[in-house]
Amino acid sequence: MKLLKDAIAIGKKAVIADLHFGLVPFYDKELLEKVLRLAERFETLIIAGDLKHLRKKSPVTEFLTKISEITETLIIRGNHDVGINGYRAIKLGKYGIFHGHSMPDENVMESEKLIFAHAHPSVFIPSEVGGYKERAFLSGEIEYLGAKKEVLVLPAFNELCSSTAVNLERPAGFMFRKFNYHEWNAILPDGTILSLRSISKR
């Protein structure tokens, strides 16, 4: 598995999440092109939830038509994806991939490595003028049914999505209620690794 700027690669498959088409209409065309450029590099594109933004007009039909001409696309339904056909979760070898708003099936949670989204993670970085938020992956370990598992949380692929500064507040999703994430790391788009323990204000 390889981390890209706001996606991951598992062999010839790419995984992204939280596109939220329709959230900011003027950005939809640029977002569409961004996804297509990524898809051209892989045999399969997995979208781990929230392809569209609920109750917003979006170019999802156009996107699905264009993406089907480029690569195989697997969609995992997120909490915004009403009316979209897709999977509840996907098991890909040792990886279990789901959106993160609700518990996936037990066989997915039993995967060695868990990949999910929904939380739109970022970290707050102080600066001379107050500070700013930087989107980030979260990487850590949990124990589930007596077995240790690696977890990776995807940042929102849509750069205009609101985000949760995980060093200041608890992210959304059942995983953050069920497990202690304060020992995890945040990985910034440039590859910088930050320990949440060292940067959190609790």
ABEGO torsion letter per residue (X at the ends): XBBBAABBBBEABBBBBGAGBGABAAAAAAAAAAAAAAAAABABBBBBEGABBBGBBBAAAAAAAAAAAABBBBBBBBAAABGBBEBABBBBEABBBBAGABBBBAAAAABABBBBBGAGBBBBBBBAAGEBBBBBBBBBBBBBGGBBBBBBBBBBABAABBBBBAAABBBBEAAAAABBAAABBBBBAAGBBBBAAAABBX
